[in-house]
Amino acid sequence: MRVRVDWRSSCSLTGTVLKWLAVPLLAPAALALLDGDDPVPLVVAIAVTIVVGIGLEQLSAERELGQRESFLMVALTWLGVAFVGAIPFFLAGLGSGGESSFAGVVDGPVNALFESMSGLTTTGATIMNGWDFEHQSRAILLWRQLIQWLGGLGILIVAIGLLSHLMVGGAQLMETETQTRNVRKLRPHISETARLIWTIYVGITVLAVVVFYGLHLLGLAPSMTLFNAVSHALTSVATAGFSPEPQSVGAFAPIVQWSIMPFMIVGSTNFVLLYYITQGEFERPLGSEELRFYLGTLVFFGAVVVAILAFDPEIDKGLEPTIRHGLFNVVSLVTTTGYASTDFNLWTPGAKHMLFLCMFLGGMAGSTTCSIKSLRWLVVLKAFKRNLFTAVHPDAVRPLRVSGGVVDEETINDIFGYVMLAIVIFFVLTIFLVVDAARAGQFVGEFEALGAAASIFLNIGPAFGMAGPMDNYAGFPASSRAVMIVMMWIGRIEIVPVLVLLLPAFWRS
């Protein structure tokens, strides 16, 4: 007997999420009115998301999701929110007389969708340049920050909170999104778990606003206005990387850069562990091998980059700037945030290659981070060590353990498969960027293409060359930017939900 996937239920529930997307759009619309700017791009987005959302809701009255319907909803929701999120950028780029806030930048659907998808997937790659940053309305910039904050923990967590009372398979959605298998243990009902995680997320964001703006009030960070404090709180906790400043956090005093680092680290820490910390159960995080591995990678790569910079004759030899820039940019790339305290594009090749390696690490599973993630690398390394042992002792039975728990062989094989697939996709994207640039009569160097491919697919943001931290992706051909949009989407939802949709068996059996 063949059981077809109930795509109507997935679309219907995606519509519910889109309908409620109008709520966060109200904030930048209100700011536009307050500043006397044109609110039409945001008002149109609100109208479209409500109409489309309600329309999709009518496709089905079925509220229960199976595993395949959950995969489909994951993919559709990220796509739907990205398209709606692009509307303000697109319409602002079509302003009368060329005076709109995004005139000359997001001047077409590809650029608008690129900026929106980059925001929602917390990639932080942009097509905006320095001149354009100075001519944006705060309303558009606020939406640019907000969409990253929404994408940080996952728009699907919102869906769970809204839809759980309808008997939706909330746990399946959350586990698909966060890759955290123990979320059920936090609260008896998944709706309570969703609210708990969002409470922690909002609480950390508010704390970041207080810290950043507090530095301004104390006279330590003159440029950190309330708007900048809110903007950077939204994207530091979301490990996202968009900044309303063209120089990223390099535009602020050193103390701001030091204060942002802890929030990037916390944002890429498993939210289950953060919950236990709030409950005073410190033995759980202390016993987490993944947490120790994650923090260890930050210390190791940070120390190596600082050492390389210390021997670089081309940079400031001050001890504090060397340590700060080395640590900050390692933390930023490992956590996949994508902020920059300085133009590391100008660093020595050794330092840049270390930063390139940082792109493949990622923070902890069940956090806002992207990339391959520490847990997978920990399992890969442990499995490799075990294989060396069994090569010498072929009759030995040695289970692989993480934090005291046994990792089953199926999970190990899945992790190896994911890492291999991610690396293959990364190389294919690299080759495409080089070939497509040549087709368009442009030149993209090998390392430049490697950095851009890793940054886009692993949702990092800045890379090297023309995609460096103080530059943007507008120099790539439109066809490359279109493919990058798809790669950001695939990378953010971790490949599998997209690939399963391509299997004929997914739809017919």
TAJOKA-V326777 format. One record per pair of residues at least 12 apart in sequence whose C-alpha atoms are under 7 Angstrom apart, sorted by the first residue. I is the first residue (numbers start at 1). GAP is how many residues later the second one is. If there is no record, write none. Layout:
I_GAP / I_GAP
This chain:
2_506 / 2_507 / 3_505 / 3_506 / 4_503 / 4_504 / 4_505 / 5_63 / 5_64 / 5_502 / 6_63 / 7_62 / 8_51 / 8_52 / 9_51 / 9_53 / 9_54 / 10_59 / 10_62 / 10_63 / 11_45 / 11_62 / 12_44 / 12_45 / 12_46 / 12_47 / 12_48 / 13_44 / 14_59 / 14_62 / 14_63 / 15_37 / 15_38 / 15_39 / 15_41 / 15_42 / 16_37 / 16_38 / 16_41 / 17_142 / 18_31 / 18_32 / 18_35 / 18_63 / 19_30 / 19_31 / 19_34 / 19_35 / 21_28 / 22_24 / 22_27 / 22_28 / 25_17 / 25_21 / 28_111 / 28_112 / 28_114 / 28_115 / 29_13 / 29_14 / 29_110 / 31_108 / 32_107 / 37_100 / 41_46 / 41_47 / 41_50 / 41_51 / 42_46 / 45_39 / 45_42 / 45_43 / 49_35 / 63_103 / 63_104 / 63_105 / 64_103 / 64_104 / 64_105 / 65_103 / 65_104 / 67_105 / 70_102 / 70_103 / 71_426 / 72_425 / 75_422 / 75_423 / 82_31 / 82_34 / 82_35 / 82_38 / 83_30 / 85_31 / 86_26 / 86_27 / 86_30 / 89_13 / 89_17 / 89_23 / 90_16 / 90_17 / 90_18 / 90_19 / 90_22 / 93_12 / 93_13 / 93_14 / 94_13 / 101_34 / 101_35 / 101_36 / 102_34 / 105_22 / 105_23 / 110_372 / 111_16 / 114_367 / 114_371 / 115_12 / 117_368 / 117_371 / 117_372 / 118_370 / 119_25 / 119_28 / 119_29 / 120_27 / 120_28 / 120_30 / 120_31 / 121_30 / 121_338 / 121_367 / 121_368 / 121_371 / 122_26 / 122_29 / 122_30 / 122_117 / 122_118 / 122_337 / 123_117 / 123_333 / 123_336 / 123_337 / 123_338 / 124_116 / 124_117 / 124_118 / 124_214 / 124_336 / 124_337 / 125_336 / 125_337 / 125_348 / 126_346 / 126_347 / 127_345 / 127_346 / 127_347 / 128_344 / 129_342 / 129_343 / 130_116 / 133_111 / 133_112 / 133_113 / 141_103 / 142_89 / 145_86 / 145_89 / 145_90 / 145_97 / 146_88 / 148_87 / 148_90 / 148_92 / 149_85 / 149_86 / 149_89 / 152_86 / 152_87 / 152_88 / 152_216 / 153_85 / 153_214 / 153_215 / 156_17 / 157_17 / 157_37 / 160_31 / 160_34 / 161_30 / 161_33 / 161_34 / 164_27 / 170_20 / 171_13 / 171_19 / 177_316 / 178_187 / 178_188 / 178_189 / 179_186 / 179_187 / 180_185 / 180_186 / 197_74 / 205_28 / 205_29 / 205_32 / 208_25 / 209_20 / 209_21 / 209_24 / 212_12 / 212_17 / 212_44 / 213_12 / 213_13 / 213_16 / 221_31 / 221_32 / 221_35 / 223_29 / 231_12 / 236_24 / 236_27 / 236_28 / 236_101 / 237_26 / 237_27 / 237_30 / 238_29 / 238_130 / 239_25 / 239_28 / 239_29 / 239_96 / 239_97 / 239_98 / 239_129 / 239_130 / 240_97 / 240_98 / 241_96 / 241_97 / 241_98 / 246_224 / 247_223 / 248_91 / 248_92 / 248_93 / 249_90 / 249_91 / 249_92 / 250_90 / 250_91 / 250_92 / 257_84 / 261_67 / 261_70 / 264_68 / 264_71 / 264_73 / 265_70 / 267_100 / 267_101 / 268_67 / 268_95 / 268_96 / 268_99 / 268_100 / 268_101 / 269_94 / 269_95 / 269_98 / 270_94 / 270_95 / 270_96 / 270_97 / 271_95 / 271_96 / 273_12 / 287_116 / 288_115 / 289_113 / 289_114 / 290_84 / 290_85 / 290_88 / 293_81 / 294_69 / 294_70 / 294_80 / 298_32 / 298_33 / 301_29 / 302_24 / 302_25 / 302_28 / 305_21 / 305_46 / 305_49 / 306_16 / 306_17 / 306_20 / 306_21 / 308_43 / 309_13 / 309_42 / 310_12 / 312_36 / 325_16 / 325_17 / 328_13 / 329_12 / 330_25 / 330_28 / 333_22 / 333_25 / 333_26 / 333_127 / 334_24 / 334_25 / 334_27 / 334_28 / 334_29 / 335_27 / 335_28 / 335_34 / 336_23 / 336_26 / 336_33 / 336_34 / 336_35 / 336_123 / 336_124 / 337_123 / 338_122 / 338_123 / 338_124 / 340_129 / 343_126 / 343_127 / 345_119 / 345_120 / 345_123 / 356_95 / 359_95 / 359_96 / 359_101 / 360_12 / 361_12 / 361_13 / 362_12 / 370_88 / 370_89 / 370_122 / 371_87 / 371_88 / 372_47 / 376_39 / 380_36 / 382_18 / 383_17 / 426_27 / 426_28 / 426_31 / 429_24 / 430_19 / 430_20 / 430_23 / 433_16 / 433_47 / 434_15 / 436_44 / 437_39 / 437_40 / 440_37 / 448_16 / 448_17 / 451_12 / 451_13 / 452_15 / 456_28 / 456_31 / 456_32 / 457_30 / 457_31 / 457_34 / 458_33 / 459_29 / 459_32 / 459_33
